[in-house]
Amino acid sequence: MTKHLLFIIAWSVLSFFFRPAAAQESNLLHFMNTTPQALRSNPANFPDSMEMYFGVPFLANISVGVGSPLAWSDIFIHRRDSLFFNRNLASVMPDNSHITADFNYDIFTFGKRFNNKHYLTAGLTVKGYGDAGLPKDIVSLLVNGNAAFTKKPLVLDASFFGITYGELAIGYGYHINKHWTVSGRVKLLGGIASAYSESLKATLTTNESTYEMTGTTDILFKTAQGNIFDNLGVGMDAGVYLKTPKGLEFGLSFIDWGFIRWNSSVTEHRGVKNDQSISFSGITDISSGGDVMKTFLDTLKHQLDLEERAGKAFQTVLPGRLFFSAAYNFSPNDRVGLLFRTDVLQHFSRSGIAIMYNRLISDWFSVSAGNNFIFDMGAFNPGIAMNFCASTFQFYINIENFRSFRLRDMDGIRLQLGMAIALY
């Protein structure tokens, strides 16, 4: 129990230095159909001139994205040569913040066109995703202590979800005519590890005289891990793409809609004192140093009194995504694009709009630049992507959602790169 509790707390604290980034797929690469990675977010967007591609084994695609509601400059204030802890830290946070992280590692990818009508794709990938819901009052409690909650109860409703799994995908696409293309992928999934909270709630009241906190908790979360053949699931992608004679292109796709059933080493973690009264003497603030945090964590662990027991099999859904895109080719080498996406996650959903400009500088080099407007996260989430070609060899790199050009103000980033062999 102690290991699980400390892991969750450590994950949340360390993730403070990043801001939520959209999960698993790059927005910029969606429009770069000179590289097969455009197929990741719409399986029907197969490049017209590409007859076959295969990813360099173990280097086909490596993608990492991380994020949290706070940057270093939010936590610490710089004044001349001095560094001060921000006592108003909670005021810069949204009411309900989410810390996220994801990775995507392609072991093998392949695609082949047949008779200009049909194409097949295949891939073997390892994926991971995690998020933690962080209520604003938790930060206020840790930074300022519990004196602020004498007039109103402290109501905490947190969450977390994490999943790592392997994916074997087989896809088929069909060119209905020179304008319309439809495609789909079916996926066999094997779960490696999972953890998710069914309930992480507490309602606490502070005594005005003694500052002792009393209240109730409702804590239940589950974990599972093991052999991928023991934790099986299925998923699917589907997409349609339209290219008009006037240079306009439209796409619609659904990515990673599916589930995994977890059967191996399922453990249920439940608060022994759920719905019973708990109390502890309160805390001051973490900026005062000393053993405040250690005392708080020790007290928290003792009062929550989590028990572990073998649990029943459970099911988790994949982080699913919806993409709708429009692009315009205003010259043979220039195009602009607009992308709307929605990510449907375990405990919340997030939507945003991306704009993009792509320039084919030469036969061997293209570059894209754009910005993501992610709802509830601000309007400045820039990105840049490049694709290099040398004969049949391709290398691409994408950096997105870094939000600031200064490291201390950076509260998130997405990095994606890979290599492929393409035949035209």
C-alpha positions, 0 to 999 in steps of 0.5 A: 500500500505504501509503495502505491500511495507514494508513487501516486503522490510522486507522479503528481508532484513531478508532473507539476512541471508540464502542462497537459498536451493533447494525447498521443497524436500530433496535430501538425503531422496530420497534414504532412501527407508526404510522410506515412505518419499522417495515417496515424490520425486518419487512416484514409489520408494515404499519400497519392504518390507513395506506393509502399512504405515501411518503418525502420524497425524500432525507430519508425516512430517515437512520441512523448508528450507530457503536461501539467497546470504549472510551470517552474515560473508559476511555482517559483518567482524570480526577483533579480537574483533571488528565488521565492516560493509563490504563496499564491500558487493555487490562484494560477490554477484552473479549478480542475487541472489535469496532469497528463503524460503519454508515449507511443513507440512503433516497433514495426509499420508497413503500408502497400498500395495495390492497383491504385484502388486498395491499400493495406497497412500493418503495425506493431506498437507499444502505447502508454497514457496517464492522467491525474485530476488535481483539484485546486483546493489540494494545492491550496491546502498544501501551500497555505495550510487548512486555516482557510477552510474554517468557514467552508468545508474542504471538498476534494475530488481527485482522479487518476488513470494510467494504461500501458499496452501493446497493439497489433493493427491491420488496416485496409483502405479503398479509393472509391474514386479519385476524390473519395477514400475510406479506410479502417483498422482493427486492433488486437490489444494486450495490456501490460499495466493499468491503474485507475481510480473509481473514487478519490474523494474527501470532505473535511472541516477545520475546527476554528479553535484547534485547527483539527480537520475532521471528515469522511473519505471515499477511496477506491482504486484498482491496479493490474499488470502481467502478460499481454496475453492475459489482458486482451482487448480490441480497438478500431480506427476509421476514416474518410478523406475527400479531395476536391478538384479545387484543391480543398481536402476534408477528412473525418476520423475516429482513432483508438475506440476500444477497450482492454479487459484486465484479468492478471494480478488485479488488486483492489485498494480501498480505504478501510475508513471509507464513510467513517469519521477521520481526523488529524491535527492539520498542517501549516504550509510546505514553503516553511520547510522542515518536516511539514510534508513528511508529517503530512504524508505520514498522517495521511497514510495512517488516516487513510489506512488503505487495504489491498486485496485481490480484485475482480477483472475490470475493463478500461476504455482506450483514450479515443480521439475524433478528428475533423480536418480541412485543408487548401492547396493554394499552390503545388508547394503550399497548403494551409489546414484547419483541424478540430479534435476531441480527446475522450479520456477516462475521467474527462474530455478535451477539445481544441482547434489547430491551424497549420501551414505546410511548405514543400521547399524541395523534393527532399525537404518540407516544413510545417508550422502551426498553433493549437488552440486547446480549450481551457488551456490558452491560445498559445501552443505552437509547433513545428514539424520537418520531413527530410527525404534522401532517395527512399529514406525519410526522417521526420521530427515534430515539436509541439505544445511547448507554449514558451520559448523560455525553459522556466516558462515551459509547462508542456511539450510534445516530441515526435520523430521517426524514420521510414523507407518509402517507395514511389 
